[in-house]
Amino acid sequence: MTATLNPPKPIRVWLTPPGPNGWKTIFLLEELSLNYEFKSFRFDDVKKPPFIDINPNGRIPAIEDPNTGLTLWESGAINQYLIEQYDTEKRLTFDDVINRNLCNQFLQFQMSGQGPYYGQCGWFQHLHAEKIQSAIDRYSNEIKRVLGVLEIVLSKKGEYEQWLVGDKMTYADMAFVPWNFRLSEVLMQLWDEVFEGTPRVRAWHEKMVELPSWKRAMEHRARLMDEQGLQWNGVPKGIETFTEYEEKIEKGEMKYD
Ligand SMILES: N[C@@H](CCC(=O)N[C@@H](CS)C(=O)NCC(=O)O)C(=O)O
């Protein structure tokens, strides 16, 4: 199925391949079969021109849409724009005021509740030069809490309506996929442990990662990571394990700020 309105000129997407937030937008573009192109660059350059001329906040993703002249950053705003402008059949959203606002609610929850906590957990788990166990615990517990909230929501739905809003997948469901996809590395736990006590969340997530649109997005990710000498998990090629990587960060051999 395709969206009825496909932009004649490609929408340009600025992203650094390791960051999950960029894949939130790519997943949606792929699912809607929209015309887009990558502007892939290195994470080290996220706070420098030319990117900060596009997004003064220096965080990916950002888009430039030559069809409307709009430059936009913040993945939630970008995805809502894509839905409003290009999902004219309302395939991944709803027309009525209740379901439209429920989609917005879950997107806001993803943006404020999932993204920042998962991001901070990953930071303190892997990239912070000092190991601060209390910070890792705080954010790991928040992740488990967020998964618990989603489990409650899904458990109130009928057996065949395992989506956040109504009875179909929307852009709100899709927004949770890129960070949940990285849960094993973020929490440093096996997949079975990650979803202990949240079977509905697991089934919901595993259904979405089977979509051809997600698979295509991940093929692009693999290629763009490879171009930058990065392994699948974000660790530079030539470094075997997260532990080895973290030791290098601690010794100041790799710098993140
Ligand atoms: N709320 C923002 C968060 C974006 C964000 O944090 N992106 C990360 C990559 S996933 C980033 O660019 N980080 C750069 C930095 O930490 O300096 C959004 O959803 O677009």
The ligand as a MOL file (V3000), in Angstrom:
LIG
                    3D

  0  0  0     0  0            999 V3000
M  V30 BEGIN CTAB
M  V30 COUNTS 20 19 0 0 0
M  V30 BEGIN ATOM
M  V30 1 N 14.2210 14.8260 21.3760 0
M  V30 2 C 15.1270 14.6440 20.2840 0
M  V30 3 C 16.3170 13.8430 20.7690 0
M  V30 4 C 17.3060 13.6360 19.6620 0
M  V30 5 C 18.5890 12.9900 20.1620 0
M  V30 6 O 18.9070 12.9820 21.3510 0
M  V30 7 N 19.3740 12.4630 19.2070 0
M  V30 8 C 20.6570 11.8980 19.5560 0
M  V30 9 C 20.9550 10.6700 18.7120 0
M  V30 10 S 19.7550 9.3970 18.9230 0
M  V30 11 C 21.7280 12.9330 19.2730 0
M  V30 12 O 21.7120 13.5580 18.2400 0
M  V30 13 N 22.6580 13.1280 20.1940 0
M  V30 14 C 23.6970 14.0800 20.0280 0
M  V30 15 C 24.3040 14.4890 21.3180 0
M  V30 16 O 24.0130 13.8510 22.3290 0
M  V30 17 O 25.1020 15.4220 21.3030 0
M  V30 18 C 14.4270 13.9350 19.1200 0
M  V30 19 O 13.6180 13.0460 19.3800 0
M  V30 20 O 14.6820 14.2970 17.9570 0
M  V30 END ATOM
M  V30 BEGIN BOND
M  V30 1 1 1 2
M  V30 2 1 2 3
M  V30 3 1 2 18
M  V30 4 1 3 4
M  V30 5 1 4 5
M  V30 6 2 5 6
M  V30 7 1 5 7
M  V30 8 1 7 8
M  V30 9 1 8 9
M  V30 10 1 8 11
M  V30 11 1 9 10
M  V30 12 2 11 12
M  V30 13 1 11 13
M  V30 14 1 13 14
M  V30 15 1 14 15
M  V30 16 2 15 16
M  V30 17 1 15 17
M  V30 18 2 18 19
M  V30 19 1 18 20
M  V30 END BOND
M  V30 END CTAB
M  END
